[in-house]
Amino acid sequence: MSTILRVEQLGFSFPGDVVALCDINLDIRQGRCLALLGPNGSGKSTLLQHLNGSLRPGQGTVFLGGEPVSYRRDGLNRLRSKVGLVLQDADDQLFAASVFEDISFGPLNQGLDQQTASKRVVDAIQAMGLAGLEQRPPHLLSGGQKKRVAIAGALAMAPEVLLLDEPTAGLDHEGIMQLIDLLDKLMQQGITIVFSTHDVDLACRLADDIALFCVGRLIGFGERGRILQDRRQLAAAKLQPSLLLQLVEFAIRSGLLAADMPLPRSDKEIMALLTGSGSLASSAAG
């Protein structure tokens, strides 16, 4: 798969020589879902802000489609039209008097005419399950609804890549499940998704690839199964194995699943595998 975003030798420090990122090299492949996984303070949010031009590298380079990002206004406009960012706290992103106006802001600032912008807004509202809330003031919405409005605002810009900073932060269980379903649908539409999280189970559920971070450094990168089943790397990032992985390992030790069974994404997948474990295990072993 082609690389849509790339960072090479990326470094960044906050005032006071507080190092946030150190020598990051990372390819983001088109049509994949990448989890930036690591504990709080490991540089994940800082990297996301570099990927859409909100921060400029202290060292190194960000590439979009193989070309270095330009930090002139036209270069940033091009980057942000292709790479949308949803902040961890939706209240930091929502400011208009109504949901419809808030989602309209990005398309109108892209220079689109009113008709085209409105069509994009309506499509984003439908995609995020926000029909009926168009005239509601954003500050009166629930946390999950605010998150969906923020995502809809990014989608209305028709991005190729969607960046989400800790997308489940502040959501209850129902809100998390709804958000996961929505992100699944976006991935099925071919949108490249990059999200930051310290939740190993969420990374296991959503990601195709995982970039493992600790204290500003990238300490592991690869397909989800390889990274999540490497307990040594997880420990180096101060993370515990996912509950799904622990259940799979127990099932393998008990002879219920084959040792080379691909890592499932959810408890439902595990139950389906266990229900048909005899045929599935034997076919996988063969």
Disulfide bonds with the S-S distance in Angstrom:
none
